[in-house]
């Protein structure tokens, strides 16, 4: 009996020592508690060309990218980032393209890039057919060869979000995508934590800590090269209309992929994405 307890004690000590060796390191944390966007952490993207038949131009403006605190943060304790869509008919980009809408997009390219670990964000957003916010990660280089990880996308249907991977031979309407439906009456207009656990052999997507979709390296390699061994940077953006929403909602007027009621929400200043915080960690032996 004495030997039995000695063995148990030894096993416990070994497990404890192993646990002590596994450390979770914070690679990046942003809780948007300053007066304006921290430009040492984030780049603001300005685009004057259209991709995916989207209807917005991205601009660097305090009207589309700003911070809120207190009651205006709608439940984010230390403040939140807001990406807001605005109706600006006739807006002309530097490339002389005209748009009826402007919005915001930020990224961490060259400021924070990581390989493997967990990327999470606490977010809430307006629902409405064609509102297309996203939280995602992208590699440097030519798309889709660089690899893309979509932790959260919604096209305005409040009942679900999607996760997806894009890479060589699995992009666009990718077979490596999954629609995660909300349960218990919650939806995209309420706060949720969206995350991915990224390892050399898999990507595990979660909503509020619950696994919603798992993709393994062997699953990916049925379609093309595994494009997830290189550094990625984080992107937060608020797109409007375009191919993904349009493919789902079949709306063509007044804008491709975006309904008249959604346009009314934008005109009323109600189309917003709130981001409480973004966290990237990596587990190291």
Secondary structure, DSSP 4 states (H G I P E B T S, - for coil): -HHHHHHHHHHHHHHHHHHHH-EEEEEEEE---SSS--TTT-EEP---S-STT--EEE---TTTEEEE-GGGGTT-TT-EEEEE-EEEEEEE-TT--EEEEEE-EEE-TTTSEESSEEEEEEEEE---TTEEEEEEEEESSSTTTT-EEEEEE--S-TTEEEEEEEBTTB-SS-SSEEEEE--TT--TTS-EEEEEEE-SSEEEEEETTEEEEEEEHHHHTTTS----SS-EEEEEEEEESSHHHHHHH---SSBTTB-HHHHHHHHTT--EEEEEEEEEEEEE-
